[in-house]
Amino acid sequence: MEIKDNAYTIQGLKVLDICEEYGTPLYLYDADKITTQLNKLQEAFEGLNVRFKYAAKALTNINILKLMKKQGVGLDVVSIQEAWLGVKAGFEPKDIMYTPNCVSFEEIKMAVELGVTINIDNISILEQFGHEYHDTVPCCIRLNPHIMAGGNTKISTGHIDSKFGISVLQMRHLLRVVETNNIKVKGLHIHTGSDILDAEVFLRGAQIVFDAAQDFKDLEFLDFGSGFKVAYRQDDATTDLKQVGSRLKEAVDKFNAEYGREMEIWFEPGKFLVSEAGYLLVRTNVIKTTPATVFAGVDSGMNHLIRPMMYDAYHDMFNLSNPSGTSRVYTVVGYICETDTLGKDRKLNELREGDVLAIKNAGAYGFSMSNNYNSRFRPAEVLVINGEAKLIRKRETLDDLLRNQVEVDL
Ligand SMILES: *Cc1c(COP(=O)(O)O)cnc(C)c1O
């Protein structure tokens, strides 16, 4: 978002006008920002035989999936339902990587029938997979390298207590299952969670994959997951992509030479592509002064953006309606009957009742984690693309809340 003549705009459109047209609360996405982020990744990993698979769970609106497809990006899905959405959006099954956790073998079979690449993350399923398919369906294996990345254990998946992946400490067992069932392993995968800052940590993960790869003879790709950090605060450090890119290229070149084949290198960015492209726009309902705090109560809450309460995530915000107002301190809270703080002790340009606040970094895990708690409708979604604001999801109505309820005689 840019500020021009005291008004915030996206691609030249006034954001307050978009709020007038579609109402609040509203999820607003800037397609240009998604493209910019993708270009950054493409540049950083230029020298590699690289494929990007957008992690759909970050933001699953079908138009966003189509936009990714148009940009030449594949898809990473974590459920059969996301795989179906991907196919609906026009992805070829072969461009979809299916990385589920703790799903039934029935669901895995459905994914095999759909033709997507199966990423297996536990030995029990691997055995069942081997019994059923032997070497007829090549698969990928998700390893857990036990690298702790990021500050919050809720978003870190690589640590020793994590439920994700097959531990690298179980390599011998894993290889026995692969060999005795004649399973064809065409890829190895790690995904250690969000917020890797350090090229060093990234390379350590990669090295574990290179070491493990020596024991598999049919590999075509190595998938390093995601975890590129984006800035949530203005002065947050972000992943030095250029450095990760050049260090990884060195390491991959060396690996390829030893292994005797050129690996495809896959990444599955979610947050990196869509987080900063999205804003949750909310209207201030009430300014409420208590003996200790000035609360700004807005027409949204943890039902629409759960990250602050669930992950203690910091989402920056600013007042769209009064960009030059005096700076004051507010605690911004939602309208849900829970303590649902969106931002504590924030310095904002004076907020008046009726003012619209923009909450940043709402593109990833915003709408996709939203719910109907308190029987509130989920917001509409609008995408700004080619200089036009387009409604890509209608605001819910009472019918949506009642849709699957069955009224019986009581
Ligand atoms: C969630 C997820 C991602 C995306 O993570 P981000 O932090 O949003 O980039 C990538 N791969 C897998 C397997 C995931 O589960």
The ligand as a MOL file (V3000), in Angstrom:
LIG
                    3D

  0  0  0     0  0            999 V3000
M  V30 BEGIN CTAB
M  V30 COUNTS 15 15 0 0 0
M  V30 BEGIN ATOM
M  V30 1 C 2.6520 -24.9700 5.5860 0
M  V30 2 C 3.6320 -25.6190 4.7340 0
M  V30 3 C 4.4510 -24.8720 3.8880 0
M  V30 4 C 4.4160 -23.3650 3.8180 0
M  V30 5 O 4.9950 -22.7450 4.9280 0
M  V30 6 P 5.1360 -21.1560 4.9450 0
M  V30 7 O 5.7740 -20.8630 6.2520 0
M  V30 8 O 3.7640 -20.5830 4.8340 0
M  V30 9 O 5.9480 -20.7500 3.7960 0
M  V30 10 C 5.3250 -25.5490 3.0730 0
M  V30 11 N 5.4000 -26.8990 3.0860 0
M  V30 12 C 4.6140 -27.6510 3.8920 0
M  V30 13 C 4.7230 -29.1200 3.8400 0
M  V30 14 C 3.7170 -27.0320 4.7450 0
M  V30 15 O 2.9720 -27.7840 5.5450 0
M  V30 END ATOM
M  V30 BEGIN BOND
M  V30 1 1 1 2
M  V30 2 1 2 3
M  V30 3 2 2 14
M  V30 4 1 3 4
M  V30 5 2 3 10
M  V30 6 1 4 5
M  V30 7 1 5 6
M  V30 8 2 6 7
M  V30 9 1 6 8
M  V30 10 1 6 9
M  V30 11 1 10 11
M  V30 12 2 11 12
M  V30 13 1 12 13
M  V30 14 1 12 14
M  V30 15 1 14 15
M  V30 END BOND
M  V30 END CTAB
M  END
